[in-house]
Amino acid sequence: MFKALILEKQDDRTVASIQLIDEARLAASADGGDVLVRVDFSTLNYKDGLAITGKAPVVRTWPMVPGIDFAGVVESSSHPDYKPGDKVVMNGWGAGETHWGGLAQKARVPADHLIALPANITTRQAMAVGTAGYTAMLCVQALEKHGIGTNDGDVLVTGANGGVGSFAVAILAKRGYRVIASTGRPEEAARLRELGAADIVERATLSEPGKPLQKERWAAAVDCVGSHTLANVCASLRYGGAVAACGLAQGMDFPATVAPFI
Ligand SMILES: NC(=O)c1ccc[n+]([C@@H]2O[C@H](COP(=O)([O-])OP(=O)(O)OC[C@H]3O[C@@H](n4cnc5c(N)ncnc54)[C@H](OP(=O)(O)O)[C@@H]3O)[C@@H](O)[C@H]2O)c1
């Protein structure tokens, strides 16, 4: 038996409770999961908040264990890549939406969903980085895959004080990029500089509707914001630049033209 936060649908309400669950139920809920993990830590993501409060239709099957990520130690595995005692981390893959997630003492998942943790990173540290940090790293890797180098020019991060943005600032700076942080919270500028930002721009200079083509300014960008901000970023990207768009804090719309892409 293990403890889990269980979400149940009662009439039209989402009801959350901590329950003792038989491990056999994990096998039934895990959709062919071949690795059983003892969960040490999970983050409380915004999406989890939406699921637990029932404020958005995040949960697709009921009952559900929320938690879009976890870090823990393998208890048993029928997959050759993992053995008991291995430290692992899991982000996304529909956890907490279509199959049971990380807000439980145990989780059963397919080996493909897991990443082995390096020996020098604890499960606690992995979840301090969380899915926000993981997303930021995927963005930086995407920019590097598109050939953006540290000598190409300034890299903009929008929503820089947020979870993803602040990790993106820190990772980019550590890798040697000159990072410009866009924020609506200038009172946090000192913290952003501590993380490695070379300069700060005021969020409002990017978030209003702008011209379809603007002065070429950014070698690349990590955009957490979407909407007019993403449109303005694309319009002021240098020739050959790239944007890793990972968020919609300002809006899901993308009111842009094809001009910067031509
Ligand atoms: N966290 C994750 O695991 C994750 C994973 C994948 C995708 N995402 C997406 O990435 C985005 C950022 O996630 P997050 O966890 O970093 O959220 P967050 O901590 O709430 O940060 C979002 C940031 O966006 C800026 N912002 C908020 N409202 C804005 C507006 N109306 N106009 C312009 N900027 C605005 C703010 O930055 P300033 O205060 O600096 O202005 C805020 O701190 C979200 O859309 C999320 O869905 C998140």
The ligand as an SDF file (V2000), in Angstrom:
LIG
                    3D

 48 52  0  0  0  0  0  0  0  0999 V2000
    6.5910   25.7310  -15.6560 N   0  0  0  0  0  0  0  0  0  0  0  0
    6.5880   24.7260  -16.5120 C   0  0  0  0  0  0  0  0  0  0  0  0
    6.8750   23.5740  -16.1610 O   0  0  0  0  0  0  0  0  0  0  0  0
    6.2400   24.9510  -17.9520 C   0  0  0  0  0  0  0  0  0  0  0  0
    6.4970   23.9370  -18.8970 C   0  0  0  0  0  0  0  0  0  0  0  0
    6.1750   24.1720  -20.2480 C   0  0  0  0  0  0  0  0  0  0  0  0
    5.5770   25.3730  -20.6130 C   0  0  0  0  0  0  0  0  0  0  0  0
    5.3010   26.3090  -19.6550 N   0  0  0  0  0  0  0  0  0  0  0  0
    4.6500   27.5510  -20.0830 C   0  0  0  0  0  0  0  0  0  0  0  0
    5.6210   28.5910  -20.0090 O   0  0  0  0  0  0  0  0  0  0  0  0
    5.0080   29.7950  -19.5620 C   0  0  0  0  0  0  0  0  0  0  0  0
    5.7460   30.2920  -18.3380 C   0  0  0  0  0  0  0  0  0  0  0  0
    5.6250   29.3200  -17.3020 O   0  0  0  0  0  0  0  0  0  0  0  0
    6.1930   29.6340  -15.8590 P   0  0  0  0  0  0  0  0  0  0  0  0
    6.0490   28.3930  -15.0560 O   0  0  0  0  0  0  0  0  0  0  0  0
    7.5340   30.2680  -15.9850 O   0  0  0  0  0  0  0  0  0  0  0  0
    5.1180   30.6860  -15.3620 O   0  0  0  0  0  0  0  0  0  0  0  0
    5.3140   31.8800  -14.3200 P   0  0  0  0  0  0  0  0  0  0  0  0
    6.2810   31.4960  -13.2650 O   0  0  0  0  0  0  0  0  0  0  0  0
    3.9500   32.3230  -13.9480 O   0  0  0  0  0  0  0  0  0  0  0  0
    6.0210   33.0140  -15.2020 O   0  0  0  0  0  0  0  0  0  0  0  0
    5.3950   33.6370  -16.2720 C   0  0  0  0  0  0  0  0  0  0  0  0
    6.0420   34.9990  -16.4430 C   0  0  0  0  0  0  0  0  0  0  0  0
    5.5180   35.6120  -17.6240 O   0  0  0  0  0  0  0  0  0  0  0  0
    5.4490   37.0220  -17.4270 C   0  0  0  0  0  0  0  0  0  0  0  0
    4.0600   37.4520  -17.6610 N   0  0  0  0  0  0  0  0  0  0  0  0
    2.9510   37.1260  -16.9500 C   0  0  0  0  0  0  0  0  0  0  0  0
    1.8660   37.7020  -17.4640 N   0  0  0  0  0  0  0  0  0  0  0  0
    2.2800   38.4130  -18.5410 C   0  0  0  0  0  0  0  0  0  0  0  0
    1.6260   39.2510  -19.4910 C   0  0  0  0  0  0  0  0  0  0  0  0
    0.2830   39.4730  -19.4410 N   0  0  0  0  0  0  0  0  0  0  0  0
    2.3610   39.8400  -20.4570 N   0  0  0  0  0  0  0  0  0  0  0  0
    3.7020   39.6230  -20.5370 C   0  0  0  0  0  0  0  0  0  0  0  0
    4.3860   38.8550  -19.6490 N   0  0  0  0  0  0  0  0  0  0  0  0
    3.6870   38.2490  -18.6650 C   0  0  0  0  0  0  0  0  0  0  0  0
    5.8910   37.2880  -16.0020 C   0  0  0  0  0  0  0  0  0  0  0  0
    7.2860   37.5820  -16.0630 O   0  0  0  0  0  0  0  0  0  0  0  0
    7.8810   38.9540  -15.4880 P   0  0  0  0  0  0  0  0  0  0  0  0
    7.3490   39.0520  -14.0950 O   0  0  0  0  0  0  0  0  0  0  0  0
    9.3500   38.7910  -15.5700 O   0  0  0  0  0  0  0  0  0  0  0  0
    7.3230   40.0100  -16.3890 O   0  0  0  0  0  0  0  0  0  0  0  0
    5.7450   35.9660  -15.2990 C   0  0  0  0  0  0  0  0  0  0  0  0
    6.6370   35.8200  -14.2470 O   0  0  0  0  0  0  0  0  0  0  0  0
    3.5380   29.4670  -19.2640 C   0  0  0  0  0  0  0  0  0  0  0  0
    2.7330   29.9080  -20.3290 O   0  0  0  0  0  0  0  0  0  0  0  0
    3.5200   27.9450  -19.1510 C   0  0  0  0  0  0  0  0  0  0  0  0
    2.2960   27.4190  -19.5790 O   0  0  0  0  0  0  0  0  0  0  0  0
    5.6400   26.1300  -18.3520 C   0  0  0  0  0  0  0  0  0  0  0  0
  1  2  1  0
  2  3  2  0
  2  4  1  0
  4  5  1  0
  4 48  2  0
  5  6  2  0
  6  7  1  0
  7  8  2  0
  8  9  1  0
  8 48  1  0
  9 10  1  0
  9 46  1  0
 10 11  1  0
 11 12  1  0
 11 44  1  0
 12 13  1  0
 13 14  1  0
 14 15  2  0
 14 16  1  0
 14 17  1  0
 17 18  1  0
 18 19  2  0
 18 20  1  0
 18 21  1  0
 21 22  1  0
 22 23  1  0
 23 24  1  0
 23 42  1  0
 24 25  1  0
 25 26  1  0
 25 36  1  0
 26 27  1  0
 26 35  1  0
 27 28  2  0
 28 29  1  0
 29 30  1  0
 29 35  2  0
 30 31  1  0
 30 32  2  0
 32 33  1  0
 33 34  2  0
 34 35  1  0
 36 37  1  0
 36 42  1  0
 37 38  1  0
 38 39  2  0
 38 40  1  0
 38 41  1  0
 42 43  1  0
 44 45  1  0
 44 46  1  0
 46 47  1  0
M  CHG  2   8   1  16  -1
M  END
$$$$
